[in-house]
């Protein structure tokens, strides 16, 4: 199977295993593993966290490092390198982030304690969404796959900004200064033309430690160090960025994201009733992912095309765009991640998990149904002259 499709299935398997473990006789073992305290340190300097937070702060920093590499590549040489290429996916991503947040806030306005979760339905899970699209094979044009991938990458960039601005705790100036010194050193390595991974890796670990200690979420260290990785070829060899991205992608897709799904998707659904789906927090996430995402992407894209700011890719119809708009509502991994930042790991997370799973499943099913019946648009060159 194609990498994108199989990665999505493995991710789904990790989530299902978590739900089974959390709702069976394995629940005590599952909870015990998540809460196992792991300490690392040198002398008086120590980092002590439960296993769940090591995964969310550590392994997810590697995921965001890969996202940072993809963003840099797309901006400098890919689909975001020119206005003509970037206009449509940028507009789609903006609509897909603003509208779900507004839907969530509207449904939770009467419960101020829930408003911290406004960003949960704004996210799109790259692995799941692209994996679902890959399963449809030749039914969808290649240009549509590129469009969805680009929208998802921009969506992740938006998530990075949201995390930095809205989910940062009290800042430690000293730790933040040390992390910025690490960033300056990484930029210096880039300027010197260093094409080996080891120096960047050492600096990246240094940055991660002090970003973590600063109060800014540690995953942002992964993005920052990624932006310093050289994209220029070295004496005919592939650029270091390309080599790292190619080598890291399978590890992220088949190990890191499934582990994250396994440790974050498990919530007890004992005693679940219909009323749980109408809880403002859960309902806001479901409605944001299912209605807000598709409405935001479709409406803003339509406005962009009709105003002349952007144009549809060759072979892509409005039905295709609507199907992809639905798939952007598959928030899963990123939505769970933002939910964990907003509410920690208390009982509120069960409502978050229920909303994310329900909204993502509904969005995925509708997106597949729409795209299976979408016919390709003839390319302009294929239209006979009259």
ChimeraX attribute file (.defattr): number of C-alpha atoms within 10 A of each C-alpha:
attribute: neighborCount
match mode: 1-to-1
recipient: residues
	/A:1	8
	/A:2	10
	/A:3	14
	/A:4	20
	/A:5	20
	/A:6	19
	/A:7	24
	/A:8	26
	/A:9	18
	/A:10	20
	/A:11	25
	/A:12	19
	/A:13	15
	/A:14	23
	/A:15	25
	/A:16	16
	/A:17	17
	/A:18	25
	/A:19	21
	/A:20	16
	/A:21	20
	/A:22	23
	/A:23	17
	/A:24	12
	/A:25	10
	/A:26	13
	/A:27	18
	/A:28	13
	/A:29	12
	/A:30	19
	/A:31	16
	/A:32	13
	/A:33	14
	/A:34	17
	/A:35	14
	/A:36	12
	/A:37	14
	/A:38	13
	/A:39	12
	/A:40	10
	/A:41	9
	/A:42	7
	/A:43	6
	/A:44	6
	/A:45	7
	/A:46	10
	/A:47	14
	/A:48	12
	/A:49	16
	/A:50	15
	/A:51	19
	/A:52	20
	/A:53	20
	/A:54	17
	/A:55	19
	/A:56	21
	/A:57	19
	/A:58	19
	/A:59	20
	/A:60	23
	/A:61	20
	/A:62	21
	/A:63	20
	/A:64	24
	/A:65	24
	/A:66	22
	/A:67	24
	/A:68	27
	/A:69	24
	/A:70	21
	/A:71	22
	/A:72	22
	/A:73	19
	/A:74	18
	/A:75	13
	/A:76	12
	/A:77	11
	/A:78	15
	/A:79	21
	/A:80	20
	/A:81	14
	/A:82	13
	/A:83	12
	/A:84	12
	/A:85	17
	/A:86	20
	/A:87	18
	/A:88	24
	/A:89	25
	/A:90	24
	/A:91	24
	/A:92	30
	/A:93	30
	/A:94	19
	/A:95	22
	/A:96	33
	/A:97	27
	/A:98	18
	/A:99	24
	/A:100	32
	/A:101	25
	/A:102	18
	/A:103	22
	/A:104	29
	/A:105	24
	/A:106	15
	/A:107	20
	/A:108	23
	/A:109	12
	/A:110	11
	/A:111	11
	/A:112	9
	/A:113	11
	/A:114	20
	/A:115	19
	/A:116	16
	/A:117	23
	/A:118	23
	/A:119	25
	/A:120	32
	/A:121	39
	/A:122	33
	/A:123	32
	/A:124	31
	/A:125	24
	/A:126	28
	/A:127	27
	/A:128	27
	/A:129	29
	/A:130	23
	/A:131	21
	/A:132	23
	/A:133	26
	/A:134	21
	/A:135	18
	/A:136	13
	/A:137	12
	/A:138	9
	/A:139	15
	/A:140	21
	/A:141	18
	/A:142	15
	/A:143	14
	/A:144	21
	/A:145	16
	/A:146	15
	/A:147	23
	/A:148	23
	/A:149	20
	/A:150	26
	/A:151	28
	/A:152	25
	/A:153	23
	/A:154	26
	/A:155	26
	/A:156	23
	/A:157	19
	/A:158	17
	/A:159	21
	/A:160	18
	/A:161	13
	/A:162	15
	/A:163	20
	/A:164	17
	/A:165	11
	/A:166	13
	/A:167	15
	/A:168	15
	/A:169	12
	/A:170	8
	/A:171	13
	/A:172	15
	/A:173	12
	/A:174	12
	/A:175	19
	/A:176	19
	/A:177	14
	/A:178	17
	/A:179	25
	/A:180	17
	/A:181	15
	/A:182	23
	/A:183	22
	/A:184	15
	/A:185	16
	/A:186	26
	/A:187	19
	/A:188	13
	/A:189	19
	/A:190	18
	/A:191	11
	/A:192	9
	/A:193	13
	/A:194	17
	/A:195	19
	/A:196	12
	/A:197	13
	/A:198	10
	/A:199	13
	/A:200	23
	/A:201	13
	/A:202	12
	/A:203	19
	/A:204	22
	/A:205	17
	/A:206	17
	/A:207	27
	/A:208	24
	/A:209	17
	/A:210	22
	/A:211	25
	/A:212	21
	/A:213	19
	/A:214	22
	/A:215	18
	/A:216	23
	/A:217	21
	/A:218	24
	/A:219	24
	/A:220	25
	/A:221	28
	/A:222	26
	/A:223	25
	/A:224	21
	/A:225	25
	/A:226	26
	/A:227	22
	/A:228	22
	/A:229	26
	/A:230	22
	/A:231	20
	/A:232	16
	/A:233	13
	/A:234	13
	/A:235	7
	/A:236	7
	/A:237	9
	/A:238	12
	/A:239	16
	/A:240	19
	/A:241	24
	/A:242	18
	/A:243	13
	/A:244	15
	/A:245	18
	/A:246	12
	/A:247	11
	/A:248	15
	/A:249	16
	/A:250	14
	/A:251	13
	/A:252	20
	/A:253	21
	/A:254	19
	/A:255	16
	/A:256	20
	/A:257	25
	/A:258	24
	/A:259	20
	/A:260	22
	/A:261	25
	/A:262	22
	/A:263	25
	/A:264	25
	/A:265	26
	/A:266	25
	/A:267	22
	/A:268	20
	/A:269	15
	/A:270	9
	/A:271	6
	/A:272	10
	/A:273	9
	/A:274	7
	/A:275	7
	/A:276	16
	/A:277	18
	/A:278	13
	/A:279	14
	/A:280	21
	/A:281	26
	/A:282	28
	/A:283	24
	/A:284	33
	/A:285	38
	/A:286	31
	/A:287	22
	/A:288	36
	/A:289	41
	/A:290	29
	/A:291	20
	/A:292	29
	/A:293	33
	/A:294	27
	/A:295	20
	/A:296	23
	/A:297	31
	/A:298	24
	/A:299	17
	/A:300	20
	/A:301	30
	/A:302	20
	/A:303	13
	/A:304	18
	/A:305	15
	/A:306	11
	/A:307	10
	/A:308	9
	/A:309	14
	/A:310	21
	/A:311	16
	/A:312	17
	/A:313	17
	/A:314	16
	/A:315	17
	/A:316	21
	/A:317	18
	/A:318	14
	/A:319	17
	/A:320	23
	/A:321	25
	/A:322	22
	/A:323	27
	/A:324	29
	/A:325	30
	/A:326	31
	/A:327	33
	/A:328	36
	/A:329	36
	/A:330	34
	/A:331	30
	/A:332	31
	/A:333	26
	/A:334	22
	/A:335	29
	/A:336	25
	/A:337	22
	/A:338	23
	/A:339	25
	/A:340	21
	/A:341	19
	/A:342	22
	/A:343	16
	/A:344	13
	/A:345	14
	/A:346	8
	/A:347	11
	/A:348	16
	/A:349	22
	/A:350	17
	/A:351	21
	/A:352	28
	/A:353	24
	/A:354	24
	/A:355	31
	/A:356	32
	/A:357	23
	/A:358	22
	/A:359	26
	/A:360	29
	/A:361	20
	/A:362	18
	/A:363	28
	/A:364	25
	/A:365	15
	/A:366	18
	/A:367	26
	/A:368	19
	/A:369	13
	/A:370	17
	/A:371	21
	/A:372	13
	/A:373	13
	/A:374	19
	/A:375	15
	/A:376	15
	/A:377	16
	/A:378	12
	/A:379	11
	/A:380	9
	/A:381	8
	/A:382	8
	/A:383	8
	/A:384	6
	/A:385	5
	/A:386	3
